[in-house]
Amino acid sequence: GFFDYTFSGTAALPNARFVAGDLVVPKVSTPSLAQDPTVADPFDGLTTGIFTDTFTIPASPGTGPVVYKVKINISSLTATDADLFVGTGSTPSEATQTCSSTSGTATEVCEFEVTTSSSPQTYWLLVQNYAAGNSPPDVVTVESFQAPVQAGTTGSLVATGPGKLASGATYKVRIGWDDPSFVAGQKRIGYLLVQSTN
């Protein structure tokens, strides 16, 4: 499939190039959580009212370091307040925490970039049911992805656009995808780089 997307405000690019990364499949978990009995400390037991998971950013390829976009969303239709924490390593702790999203709602997000290194990098995520709804346990949807910001190798995402752009111009880019496993109701994540060939 494909769609056309309108961009504007780009710097002048006399030799514009549109580079699409590979599509990635977000991971979705739906834990059923009671309220954490010790809401002041999400790291004190890692059991009741807590969901944890890990993900790994791979080591740099032979061509050099790669930037990965990381995003974790949580939401719940019934919980009053759920919070999200993310950190380095495999065991959640306040000492290794690098991101937290703790508003007074059950919708939270952590988003950041990771540059690859010579070794894989593991991150943990923790979801806390801070305030349960009227009929706990509450189902919390946890969606996460890690997407490389570089030219793709599978052809699952492609893009075409004008070869020359004036400063501030409004223009359309045709973005196409080829993923036989992508069905209605699912999500895929990919990034588009607008570059100059000079």
Buried (B, 14 or more C-beta within 10 A) or exposed (E): EEEEEEBEEBEEBEEBBBBBBBBBEBEEBEBEBBBBEEBEEBBEEBEEBBBBBEBEBEEBEEEEEBEBBBBBBBBBEBBBBBBBBBBBEEEBBEEBBEBBBBEEBBBBBBEEEBEBEEEEBEBBBBBBBBBBBEEBBBBBBBBBBBBBBBEBEEEBBBBEBEEEBEEEBEBEBEBBBEBEEBEEEEEBBBBBEBEEEE
